[in-house]
Structure formats: C-alpha cells, structure tokens
C-alpha cells in the first residue's frame, strides 16, 4: 500500500459520511492509478466525485444569499473544504472563508471563488431553482438567484481542493482557497485584504480564479492576456436648477433641459477626449426628475456607469464628467450655489489585469490538458470583477482569471441568456468538469 493510500484511507469513514461513497471510492481508486498521467488521474477523480459535486451545486444554487449576507453559504463551503482536509478559517472580511492546504516547502498559490447571489427572480425552470426571498437592505423584499455562476465557482473550488488534498505527490508548497463575499458589490476582496488576508495567511506567489462565460460553449475555456475586465465606477449626479411654472420657463433655470444637454455632451468624452485605441464607456443608466406636467423641478438625478481599463483613462474620464456638467450649468446661467453635484460611489472595482507571462504559461498547460480546440483566446470585456484587488496590493501578486464556458451544447451562443439574467444557467456537467480540471492543471503547473 503506498503512502497516499495509507494517508487518505485513515479518514475514509469521514469521507464516506461527508461527501458520499463515490468520492471515497475515488480517493482509493486514484491512489492505485499511479500509472496514469496527471491529467488522466484528475479526470478519473473528478468522475468519482461528480455525483456529490452535482448535489453540492444544486444545494448552493437553491439557497443563494445577497452580498454581505453569505452566512450560511460560507459555513457550507467551509464544511466542504474542511472535510477535504484543509485548515479552515471563517469570518475573514465579514463572511470570507480561507482554507489552507500545506504540502511542504514550495510556492503558494491562491485560488479564489465568490459566494454571493444577485437580487434577481429566477426563471430557469430548473427543478432546484431558487425560490428564496429576502430583505434587500432598503426596507423592501427581493428574490435572490445565483445568476452569475458563483455556485459553480464554489463547487469547482471544492472539487479542486479534494483532488489536491489527495494527489500530494504531484505538487508541493501551499494552496490557499479563498471564498470571497460581496463580489457583486465590488468590495468583498478589499474587505478580506483589509482583514489581513496576506498577513494572517500564507502570502501567495500567484492568484488564480475563474468565471462562467455566457457566450462560450460549455467544455471550453477562454484566456485573455493583459486587461480582461474593466474599471467600474458608479456616479450619481444631481443637476440643479431653479424651479417654477411650466408655462413661464423664462422665470426658471430648467434642470431637465440642462440634464438633457449634459447627457449629450458627456458622449463627446468617448469621441473627442479619449484616444481611439483606449477603451471607455460612459452610460447614463437612470434619469429621474419632475413630478407633474406643468412644474419645472428644482433638480434632476442622473446615475452613470463608467468603464475603462487604465488608471489614466479612468482619471481623465471622471475629471471630464465633472468639467462638462459644471460647464453646461455655467452656460445655462446657474448660480454658483446651485452648481451640479457629482458623487463617485465608493463601490469602485479596478480593472482586472491578467499577467501576460502567467497567462501564456497557463494557456500552454491548458492546451496540453484539454486540447487546443477547447482553449480559446477571447477579447477583453467591459464587465467588472474585484478579483483584481488581489493583484493591486504592494506585493503585486500575478493574477490569472479564466473564463469557463457555460452555454449548452447546440445552443446559439449569441442567443444564450447573459450573466445576471433570470434565465442564466450553465450546462452543469461539462462546465463543472472543465472548471475542476482546468484549475487543477493550473495549480499543478505553479505549485512545483
């Protein structure tokens, strides 16, 4: 009997109780399959634990929790990671989970998944669809759904942890599995870092993550070198005027007209202030003003989302927004004490930058494990993801975020429900297997 077999079968009753017969048998079978290649051994182990992972996914999917409220989700993830053999700490950065696997001297690899759901009413028709409703934080009630694939991300992290805890002869060093709260708020990663993630736990040499892709077939992965996702800023602008009777606009300073002029003027930032090869989006997503047909209001509220990649473009865009709305107000004769108010919300998510050398290295590994036809080079997107925060500390940890396809086989990817849609649901079997195998391949490449 080899060492791996002795080590894992010692806790076999616990594995049987915690994770099911298929996983426990997989541990034993993997220990005896030493003639297999690493890719074959990982695939075999995934198949052995697949039923228990599918059950975990279904339970997580049916019980989502909103950002900063992931109490039961974090407990469930912690329980699974602890059962796999990791040292687990709860409550990092509020509801964050940190699990550590140690395997002698060597590199430290951080593997991050996200915990939170979205205030979306599920319409997938799945037998295990979420029916949960909860308080929305503003005194109302909302439905909750895993509409962004975080349930699959957590399940994959558990699968990878189980594999790594068993195949200790294939890697060395330390793996830190992080379950992060409040990704959808763009602030959970900062909370964990402020709570000492890199000081209280082994500091990573590399940080890895993955995310479902709603326009990539299940079974495929997408790699991006460099900027992958955008800076995300949310702005509130209060355009102020001098209200009055709609029949006598000459006696007023109409904030609705001023808001309309400002909205149009903001579009010149993209076309006339930022270079043609630099990406930026300025979208006014909400306009609220007035209460009656014949009343010119005192003010109009605008809500904007601003997307960019570089810090320079971000700073110039935000400065231009402030200058333009003030300039429009000055041209309209608005008095100084009624100038517009521009508030940049603190839920800023910095751009996600995949270290190019790391992305190339891991792309080659993934091609070897999955085959060239399943590893795609994809374009950057203007979505946001606060995994970026793990690479923006003083340590400058190299990051790699991987897209994992979610679209069912045969479905037109152009017509597939998007992330955050009430109808989004990944093709579970191929997407989960690909996620577990791909992440395991990446960790085995780096932890050696």
MISE-130199 format. One line per 2 residues: number of its first residue (from 0); for each residue x, y, z of C-alpha. Coordinates in steps of 0.2 Angstrom, whole numbers, always signed. Layout:
// residues N
NUM) X,Y,Z ~ ...
***
This chain:
// residues 448
0) +0,+0,+0 ~ +8,+17,-5
2) +9,+32,+6 ~ -6,+42,-2
4) -17,+26,+1 ~ -12,+25,+19
6) -15,+44,+22 ~ -32,+45,+15
8) -40,+29,+20 ~ -36,+33,+38
10) -50,+46,+36 ~ -61,+36,+25
12) -76,+34,+36 ~ -77,+53,+37
14) -76,+55,+18 ~ -90,+42,+16
16) -101,+52,+29 ~ -96,+69,+22
18) -95,+68,+4 ~ -103,+51,-2
20) -97,+34,-7 ~ -92,+40,-25
22) -79,+52,-18 ~ -72,+40,-5
24) -70,+26,-18 ~ -62,+39,-30
26) -49,+43,-17 ~ -44,+24,-16
28) -45,+22,-35 ~ -34,+37,-38
30) -21,+30,-26 ~ -20,+14,-36
32) -19,+23,-53 ~ -1,+28,-52
34) +2,+23,-70 ~ -10,+36,-76
36) -4,+53,-82 ~ -9,+68,-70
38) -22,+73,-82 ~ -30,+55,-83
40) -29,+54,-64 ~ -38,+71,-61
42) -51,+66,-74 ~ -54,+49,-65
44) -55,+58,-48 ~ -67,+70,-55
46) -79,+57,-62 ~ -78,+48,-45
48) -84,+63,-35 ~ -95,+70,-49
50) -112,+65,-41 ~ -108,+73,-24
52) -102,+89,-33 ~ -118,+90,-43
54) -128,+88,-27 ~ -117,+102,-19
56) -120,+113,-34 ~ -139,+110,-33
58) -140,+115,-15 ~ -129,+130,-17
60) -140,+136,-32 ~ -156,+134,-22
62) -150,+144,-7 ~ -142,+160,-13
64) -138,+174,-2 ~ -135,+193,-6
66) -119,+202,-4 ~ -113,+204,+14
68) -126,+191,+20 ~ -117,+175,+14
70) -118,+167,+32 ~ -125,+150,+28
72) -116,+149,+11 ~ -99,+152,+19
74) -102,+139,+33 ~ -107,+126,+19
76) -91,+130,+9 ~ -81,+129,+25
78) -88,+112,+29 ~ -84,+105,+12
80) -66,+112,+12 ~ -63,+106,+30
82) -69,+88,+25 ~ -57,+88,+11
84) -43,+91,+23 ~ -39,+109,+23
86) -36,+121,+38 ~ -52,+132,+38
88) -55,+150,+45 ~ -72,+158,+44
90) -76,+176,+46 ~ -62,+184,+36
92) -68,+201,+29 ~ -85,+198,+37
94) -91,+181,+28 ~ -75,+176,+19
96) -68,+159,+20 ~ -49,+154,+20
98) -44,+136,+18 ~ -26,+131,+18
100) -18,+115,+11 ~ +0,+113,+16
102) +12,+101,+7 ~ +30,+105,+12
104) +41,+119,+5 ~ +37,+127,-11
106) +26,+141,-20 ~ +10,+147,-13
108) -5,+148,-24 ~ -21,+157,-20
110) -37,+150,-28 ~ -52,+162,-26
112) -71,+159,-28 ~ -85,+171,-24
114) -100,+167,-13 ~ -114,+180,-16
116) -130,+179,-27 ~ -140,+193,-35
118) -157,+201,-32 ~ -165,+193,-47
120) -180,+182,-48 ~ -175,+165,-56
122) -184,+160,-72 ~ -173,+145,-77
124) -186,+131,-74 ~ -174,+121,-65
126) -180,+108,-53 ~ -168,+115,-40
128) -172,+134,-45 ~ -170,+147,-31
130) -187,+152,-23 ~ -178,+162,-9
132) -184,+180,-5 ~ -175,+191,+7
134) -174,+209,+13 ~ -165,+220,+1
136) -156,+232,+13 ~ -168,+246,+9
138) -183,+241,+18 ~ -190,+230,+4
140) -190,+212,-1 ~ -182,+204,-16
142) -180,+187,-24 ~ -162,+180,-24
144) -153,+170,-38 ~ -136,+164,-42
146) -137,+172,-59 ~ -118,+174,-61
148) -111,+157,-59 ~ -104,+159,-41
150) -112,+142,-36 ~ -102,+134,-50
152) -86,+143,-44 ~ -88,+137,-26
154) -92,+119,-32 ~ -77,+119,-43
156) -66,+125,-29 ~ -72,+111,-18
158) -68,+99,-32 ~ -50,+105,-34
160) -47,+105,-15 ~ -52,+87,-14
162) -41,+82,-29 ~ -26,+92,-22
164) -28,+85,-4 ~ -26,+68,-12
166) -13,+70,-26 ~ +0,+77,-14
168) +14,+68,-24 ~ +10,+79,-39
170) +13,+96,-31 ~ +22,+105,-17
172) +20,+121,-7 ~ +4,+128,-1
174) -13,+131,-8 ~ -24,+145,-1
176) -43,+143,-6 ~ -52,+159,-3
178) -71,+160,-3 ~ -74,+179,-5
180) -90,+188,+0 ~ -98,+203,-9
182) -90,+201,-27 ~ -106,+209,-34
184) -104,+224,-23 ~ -86,+226,-29
186) -79,+227,-11 ~ -78,+210,-4
188) -60,+207,-9 ~ -54,+224,-1
190) -63,+218,+15 ~ -53,+202,+15
192) -37,+211,+12 ~ -40,+224,+25
194) -44,+210,+37 ~ -26,+203,+34
196) -28,+190,+21 ~ -10,+192,+16
198) -3,+194,+33 ~ -13,+181,+43
200) -12,+168,+30 ~ +2,+162,+18
202) +5,+176,+5 ~ +3,+170,-12
204) +16,+169,-26 ~ +1,+168,-39
206) -18,+170,-38 ~ -30,+161,-49
208) -49,+162,-52 ~ -62,+158,-65
210) -78,+164,-70 ~ -93,+157,-80
212) -94,+164,-98 ~ -111,+166,-105
214) -106,+166,-123 ~ -93,+152,-123
216) -99,+134,-126 ~ -98,+123,-110
218) -82,+112,-111 ~ -71,+126,-117
220) -61,+139,-108 ~ -56,+157,-113
222) -39,+165,-110 ~ -36,+184,-110
224) -18,+191,-109 ~ -17,+208,-100
226) -33,+218,-97 ~ -48,+206,-96
228) -61,+216,-87 ~ -64,+235,-84
230) -63,+248,-70 ~ -81,+250,-65
232) -86,+267,-57 ~ -104,+272,-52
234) -108,+290,-52 ~ -123,+300,-45
236) -125,+317,-52 ~ -138,+330,-46
238) -141,+343,-59 ~ -149,+358,-50
240) -159,+372,-57 ~ -172,+385,-52
242) -190,+378,-52 ~ -206,+386,-57
244) -222,+385,-68 ~ -220,+376,-84
246) -230,+390,-93 ~ -216,+403,-88
248) -199,+394,-91 ~ -191,+411,-93
250) -193,+413,-75 ~ -184,+397,-71
252) -167,+388,-74 ~ -174,+371,-81
254) -164,+357,-74 ~ -172,+345,-86
256) -166,+354,-101 ~ -149,+356,-93
258) -148,+337,-89 ~ -153,+333,-107
260) -139,+344,-113 ~ -127,+337,-101
262) -131,+319,-106 ~ -127,+323,-124
264) -111,+332,-120 ~ -105,+318,-110
266) -104,+307,-126 ~ -91,+318,-133
268) -79,+311,-120 ~ -78,+295,-129
270) -77,+303,-146 ~ -67,+318,-143
272) -56,+317,-127 ~ -50,+299,-126
274) -39,+291,-139 ~ -47,+280,-152
276) -37,+265,-146 ~ -41,+267,-127
278) -57,+259,-121 ~ -70,+269,-111
280) -89,+268,-109 ~ -100,+282,-101
282) -118,+276,-99 ~ -132,+286,-91
284) -142,+272,-84 ~ -155,+282,-75
286) -164,+299,-76 ~ -176,+305,-63
288) -184,+322,-62 ~ -200,+331,-60
290) -217,+327,-53 ~ -230,+335,-64
292) -234,+340,-82 ~ -233,+359,-79
294) -220,+360,-65 ~ -202,+363,-69
296) -192,+354,-55 ~ -178,+360,-44
298) -166,+346,-49 ~ -164,+330,-59
300) -155,+315,-53 ~ -143,+305,-65
302) -135,+288,-62 ~ -120,+284,-73
304) -109,+269,-75 ~ -91,+272,-82
306) -80,+259,-88 ~ -61,+260,-93
308) -46,+249,-92 ~ -31,+260,-87
310) -30,+272,-72 ~ -25,+286,-83
312) -41,+285,-94 ~ -52,+282,-79
314) -45,+298,-70 ~ -47,+308,-86
316) -64,+302,-89 ~ -70,+306,-71
318) -62,+323,-72 ~ -71,+327,-89
320) -88,+322,-82 ~ -86,+334,-68
322) -80,+348,-80 ~ -93,+345,-93
324) -108,+345,-81 ~ -101,+361,-72
326) -98,+369,-89 ~ -116,+366,-95
328) -123,+373,-79 ~ -112,+389,-81
330) -118,+391,-99 ~ -136,+390,-93
332) -133,+404,-80 ~ -135,+393,-65
334) -129,+402,-49 ~ -113,+396,-40
336) -123,+389,-26 ~ -134,+378,-37
338) -119,+370,-47 ~ -121,+351,-51
340) -116,+339,-38 ~ -105,+324,-44
342) -103,+309,-32 ~ -92,+295,-37
344) -98,+280,-26 ~ -85,+270,-16
346) -90,+253,-24 ~ -76,+255,-37
348) -70,+240,-45 ~ -52,+241,-53
350) -48,+233,-69 ~ -43,+215,-69
352) -26,+213,-77 ~ -20,+195,-81
354) -1,+194,-80 ~ +3,+191,-98
356) +18,+179,-95 ~ +7,+169,-82
358) -7,+169,-95 ~ +4,+162,-109
360) +11,+149,-97 ~ -5,+143,-91
362) -13,+143,-108 ~ +0,+131,-114
364) -4,+120,-99 ~ -22,+120,-103
366) -20,+116,-121 ~ -10,+101,-116
368) -23,+95,-104 ~ -39,+100,-113
370) -33,+100,-131 ~ -31,+116,-142
372) -49,+116,-149 ~ -56,+119,-131
374) -44,+133,-126 ~ -49,+149,-134
376) -41,+167,-135 ~ -55,+179,-131
378) -57,+198,-131 ~ -57,+208,-115
380) -74,+214,-109 ~ -81,+229,-100
382) -88,+220,-86 ~ -81,+221,-68
384) -73,+209,-56 ~ -65,+213,-39
386) -53,+198,-40 ~ -42,+212,-47
388) -39,+218,-30 ~ -28,+203,-25
390) -15,+209,-38 ~ -16,+228,-33
392) -8,+227,-16 ~ +11,+231,-13
394) +15,+213,-16 ~ +9,+214,-34
396) +4,+196,-35 ~ +2,+190,-53
398) -16,+186,-57 ~ -24,+174,-69
400) -43,+174,-71 ~ -50,+160,-83
402) -66,+161,-92 ~ -76,+144,-92
404) -89,+141,-105 ~ -107,+139,-99
406) -118,+138,-115 ~ -127,+121,-118
408) -121,+111,-132 ~ -130,+115,-148
410) -137,+132,-142 ~ -133,+148,-152
412) -121,+157,-141 ~ -127,+174,-147
414) -145,+170,-141 ~ -139,+162,-124
416) -145,+171,-108 ~ -132,+183,-102
418) -124,+183,-85 ~ -136,+192,-72
420) -151,+186,-82 ~ -165,+177,-73
422) -163,+163,-86 ~ -145,+161,-84
424) -140,+143,-80 ~ -123,+134,-85
426) -123,+117,-93 ~ -118,+109,-77
428) -109,+93,-82 ~ -96,+99,-95
430) -94,+116,-87 ~ -90,+109,-69
432) -79,+96,-76 ~ -69,+108,-86
434) -68,+120,-72 ~ -61,+107,-60
436) -49,+100,-72 ~ -43,+117,-78
438) -40,+124,-61 ~ -31,+109,-55
440) -20,+109,-70 ~ -15,+127,-67
442) -11,+124,-48 ~ -1,+108,-53
444) +9,+119,-65 ~ +13,+133,-52
446) +15,+123,-36 ~ +31,+113,-41
***
